[in-house]
Amino acid sequence: MEKTKLLGYISAILGGLSFGTIPIFSANLRDLGASSLEQSILRLFFGSIAGLVIILLFLLINAKMVRQSMKFSGQRGYMLQGLILAIMIILYLSSIALGTPAGEAALLIQVHPFVTVLLAWILFKEKITKSKIAALCFALGGLIILVHPWDVESFLSSIVGDTLALLLGVLYAGYIMVNRWNNKNVENTSFLISVSWILIWTFLMGLPFLFIMKLFNLPPEIVNFSFENIFTPQILLMGILLAVISGLFPYGFIMISSRYLEASRASILLLSEPIGAMILGYIFLGEPITLWYILGGIALLVAVIITILSKTKDELLSTENEAEEFVEKNSKT
């Protein structure tokens, strides 16, 4: 396996695992009394500060690369990713604020591989192989097991939060596709600079949505806001961790993986996210790991394994075909 492909696999899996920290920090903030609006402000503000610091550091190290990253061809992609990410953050934190368990929210978001595979086939002509279909079947089974809609009372009690998490999964797929599309414009730019611009645009794009939220009669868990509440040591610390560990790291890993892997394969590998979220939720939040979580997690893990093994098999077959074509061509000459 090529080193670049291996880097893509590792980055996608680490990206998924680091995404699993988002519901953990968000649930901690929820338990500290921070609403979705307050969490979103902290996430957007500190994320943009981290991005600005990185860009300023790169100005001292490689000013030419920073100037190159400011070209409109790349910035339009960053702006679009920032817009999608801002909406994703608000939906994700709102889902957790409404009481959706961290592990369950992380699992429901995994609808994104289905959308990504379809969009990648339409937009980038990526093949829909048998291995991808098999992986998606396991992923779908995991989602159904998780939600267990046959338990009507449990299903309806968290339907709003669950719906937001599912909608987030669709946006997640859109973010991956835009990232893949913009790669050709920023291929010579460090992923740290790219992620930093995205975090800055996320803050700028997200602020109007936060103001709009205050205009609607939404639950207090969503729109409550108090400066006194935000400026408490525990909430500030959690907000910084949410912005850096759950922002800079996962989106950086996504950017690396998308440079070396098909968008559809990278999306399937990101299914490692809920596994990390369930484990961290159990350790730090005391959320029980139910039988449904275990079965759903196993199904998603199988989907990841199928994706990795099938890619290795595809590469071997491709190498054999190229060798046969080379021998046949030389035998004719």
C-alpha positions in Angstrom: 0.0 0.0 0.0 1.4 3.4 -0.9 2.5 5.7 1.9 0.2 8.4 0.8 -2.9 6.1 0.8 -1.8 4.8 4.2 -1.7 8.4 5.4 -5.2 9.0 4.0 -6.6 5.9 5.8 -5.0 6.9 9.2 -6.1 10.5 8.8 -9.7 9.6 8.0 -9.9 7.2 11.0 -8.2 9.8 13.4 -10.6 12.4 12.0 -13.6 10.2 12.9 -12.2 9.5 16.4 -11.5 13.2 17.1 -15.0 14.1 15.8 -16.2 11.9 18.6 -15.0 14.5 21.2 -17.6 17.0 20.0 -20.6 15.5 21.7 -18.5 14.9 24.8 -17.5 18.5 25.3 -20.9 19.7 24.3 -22.7 17.4 26.8 -20.3 18.7 29.5 -21.2 22.2 28.6 -24.9 21.3 28.6 -24.6 19.9 32.1 -22.8 23.1 33.2 -25.9 25.0 32.0 -24.6 26.3 28.7 -27.3 26.6 26.0 -26.7 25.7 22.4 -26.4 29.4 21.5 -23.8 30.0 24.2 -21.8 26.8 23.1 -22.0 27.9 19.5 -20.6 31.3 20.3 -17.7 29.8 22.2 -17.0 27.3 19.5 -17.1 29.8 16.7 -15.1 32.5 18.5 -12.3 30.4 19.9 -12.1 28.5 16.7 -11.5 31.7 14.7 -8.9 32.9 17.2 -7.0 29.6 16.8 -7.2 29.9 13.1 -6.0 33.6 13.1 -3.0 32.7 15.4 -1.9 29.9 13.0 -2.1 32.1 9.9 -0.1 34.8 11.7 2.5 32.2 12.6 2.7 31.1 9.0 3.2 34.7 7.9 6.5 34.6 9.8 7.4 31.1 8.5 6.1 31.1 4.9 4.4 34.3 4.0 4.3 33.3 0.3 2.0 30.3 1.1 -0.3 32.5 3.1 -0.6 35.1 0.3 -1.3 32.2 -2.2 -4.0 30.9 0.1 -5.8 34.3 -0.1 -6.5 33.9 -3.8 -10.2 34.0 -4.6 -10.1 30.5 -6.2 -9.3 29.0 -2.8 -11.1 31.5 -0.6 -14.5 30.8 -2.3 -14.2 27.1 -1.2 -13.2 28.1 2.3 -16.2 30.5 2.5 -18.6 27.7 1.4 -17.1 25.2 3.8 -17.3 27.9 6.6 -21.0 28.4 5.8 -21.8 24.6 5.9 -19.6 24.1 9.1 -21.4 27.0 10.9 -24.8 25.4 10.3 -23.4 22.0 11.3 -22.0 23.3 14.6 -25.3 24.9 15.5 -27.3 21.8 14.6 -24.9 19.5 16.4 -24.8 21.5 19.6 -28.6 22.0 19.5 -29.1 18.2 19.2 -27.0 17.6 22.3 -28.6 20.5 24.2 -32.0 18.9 23.6 -30.9 15.8 25.4 -29.7 13.4 22.6 -27.1 11.2 24.2 -23.5 11.9 22.9 -23.0 8.4 21.5 -26.4 8.3 19.8 -25.9 11.8 18.2 -22.5 10.7 16.8 -24.1 7.5 15.4 -27.0 9.2 13.8 -24.7 11.6 11.9 -23.3 8.6 10.1 -25.9 8.9 7.5 -23.3 11.0 5.6 -21.6 8.1 3.8 -24.8 7.3 1.9 -25.1 10.8 0.7 -21.4 11.1 0.0 -21.2 7.9 -2.1 -24.1 9.2 -4.2 -22.8 12.7 -4.7 -19.3 11.4 -5.4 -20.7 9.2 -8.1 -22.6 12.1 -9.7 -20.0 14.8 -9.3 -16.6 13.1 -9.4 -17.5 9.9 -11.3 -16.3 7.7 -8.3 -17.3 4.1 -8.8 -20.0 2.5 -6.7 -18.3 -0.8 -6.0 -19.7 -3.9 -4.4 -17.5 -3.3 -1.4 -18.9 0.2 -0.9 -22.5 -1.2 -1.1 -21.6 -3.9 1.4 -20.1 -1.3 3.8 -23.1 1.0 3.5 -25.4 -1.9 4.2 -23.7 -2.6 7.4 -23.7 1.1 8.2 -27.5 1.3 7.5 -28.1 -1.7 9.7 -26.1 0.0 12.5 -28.2 3.1 12.3 -31.5 1.2 12.3 -30.4 -0.8 15.3 -29.3 2.4 17.1 -32.6 4.2 16.6 -34.7 1.1 17.1 -37.9 2.8 15.8 -40.0 -0.1 16.9 -39.7 1.2 20.5 -42.2 4.0 19.8 -42.0 5.7 23.2 -38.2 5.9 23.2 -38.1 6.9 19.6 -40.6 9.8 19.9 -39.0 11.1 23.2 -35.9 12.2 21.3 -37.2 12.6 17.8 -36.3 16.4 17.5 -32.7 15.9 18.6 -32.4 12.8 16.5 -33.8 14.6 13.4 -31.3 17.4 13.9 -28.5 14.9 14.1 -29.7 13.2 10.9 -29.9 16.5 9.1 -26.3 17.2 10.2 -25.2 14.0 8.6 -26.5 15.3 5.2 -24.6 18.6 5.7 -21.5 16.6 6.7 -21.6 14.9 3.3 -21.9 18.3 1.6 -18.8 19.5 3.6 -16.7 16.5 2.4 -17.7 17.1 -1.2 -16.9 20.8 -1.1 -13.5 19.9 0.5 -12.8 17.5 -2.3 -13.8 20.0 -4.9 -11.6 22.8 -3.4 -8.5 20.5 -3.1 -7.4 21.3 -6.6 -7.3 25.0 -5.8 -5.3 24.7 -2.6 -3.2 21.6 -3.2 0.0 23.5 -2.5 -1.3 25.1 0.7 -0.7 23.6 4.1 -3.7 21.9 5.6 -3.2 24.0 8.7 -3.6 27.2 6.8 -6.7 25.8 5.0 -8.4 24.7 8.2 -7.6 28.1 9.8 -9.3 30.0 7.0 -12.3 27.7 7.3 -12.5 28.3 11.0 -12.3 32.1 10.5 -15.1 32.0 7.8 -17.1 29.7 10.0 -17.2 32.5 12.7 -18.1 35.2 10.2 -20.8 33.1 8.5 -22.1 31.7 11.8 -22.8 35.0 13.6 -25.9 36.0 11.5 -27.4 32.6 12.2 -26.9 33.0 15.9 -28.7 36.4 15.8 -31.6 34.9 13.8 -32.0 32.1 16.4 -32.8 34.7 19.0 -35.8 35.9 16.9 -37.6 32.6 17.1 -39.5 31.2 20.1 -37.1 28.3 20.6 -36.6 26.2 23.7 -34.4 27.8 26.4 -31.9 25.0 26.0 -31.3 26.4 22.6 -31.4 30.2 22.8 -30.7 31.2 26.5 -27.8 33.6 26.6 -25.9 35.2 29.5 -22.4 36.8 29.6 -22.2 35.9 33.2 -22.8 32.3 32.4 -20.3 32.2 29.6 -17.5 33.9 31.6 -17.2 31.2 34.2 -13.8 29.3 34.3 -15.3 25.8 33.6 -17.4 26.9 30.7 -14.6 28.9 29.1 -12.2 26.0 29.4 -14.7 23.6 27.9 -15.4 26.1 25.1 -11.7 26.4 24.3 -11.3 22.6 24.2 -14.5 22.3 22.0 -13.0 24.8 19.6 -9.5 23.4 19.4 -9.6 19.7 20.0 -13.0 19.2 18.3 -12.4 21.8 15.6 -8.9 22.1 14.5 -8.0 18.5 14.7 -10.9 16.7 13.0 -11.2 19.1 10.1 -7.5 19.0 9.6 -7.5 15.2 9.4 -10.4 15.4 6.9 -8.4 17.7 4.7 -5.4 15.4 4.7 -7.5 12.3 4.0 -9.4 13.9 1.1 -6.2 14.6 -0.7 -5.2 11.0 -0.9 -8.6 9.1 -0.9 -11.8 9.1 -2.8 -14.4 11.2 -1.0 -16.7 8.2 -0.7 -14.1 6.0 0.9 -13.0 8.8 3.3 -16.6 9.3 4.3 -17.0 5.6 5.2 -13.8 5.6 7.2 -15.1 8.5 9.2 -17.6 6.0 10.7 -15.0 5.6 13.5 -16.5 8.7 15.0 -19.3 7.1 17.0 -17.1 4.4 18.4 -14.9 7.1 20.0 -17.9 9.1 21.1 -19.5 6.0 22.8 -16.3 5.1 24.7 -15.6 8.7 25.8 -19.3 9.2 26.7 -19.1 6.2 29.0 -15.8 7.3 30.6 -16.5 11.0 31.1 -20.3 11.3 31.1 -21.3 8.0 32.6 -23.6 7.4 29.6 -24.5 3.7 29.5 -23.3 1.6 26.5 -26.5 -0.2 25.7 -26.8 -3.4 23.6 -28.2 -1.3 20.8 -25.0 0.9 20.9 -22.8 -2.2 20.9 -24.6 -3.8 17.9 -24.7 -0.6 16.0 -21.1 0.1 16.7 -20.0 -3.3 15.6 -21.9 -2.9 12.3 -20.2 0.4 11.7 -16.8 -1.1 12.5 -17.4 -3.8 10.0 -18.2 -1.2 7.4 -14.8 0.5 8.1 -12.9 -2.8 7.9 -14.6 -3.7 4.6 -13.6 -0.3 3.1 -10.0 -0.7 4.1 -9.7 -4.4 2.9 -11.5 -3.8 -0.3 -9.3 -0.8 -1.2 -6.2 -3.0 -0.7 -7.7 -5.7 -2.9 -8.7 -3.2 -5.6 -5.1 -1.8 -5.6 -3.7 -5.4 -6.0 -6.1 -6.1 -8.9 -5.2 -2.8 -10.5 -1.5 -3.6 -10.3 -2.0 -7.1 -11.7 -4.1 -5.6 -14.6 -1.4 -3.0 -15.4 1.2 -5.7 -15.4 -0.8 -7.9 -17.7 -1.4 -5.0 -20.1 2.4 -4.2 -20.0 3.3 -7.8 -20.9 0.7 -8.0 -23.6 1.8 -4.7 -25.1 5.5 -5.7 -25.2 4.7 -9.2 -26.6 3.0 -7.5 -29.6 6.0 -5.2 -30.2 
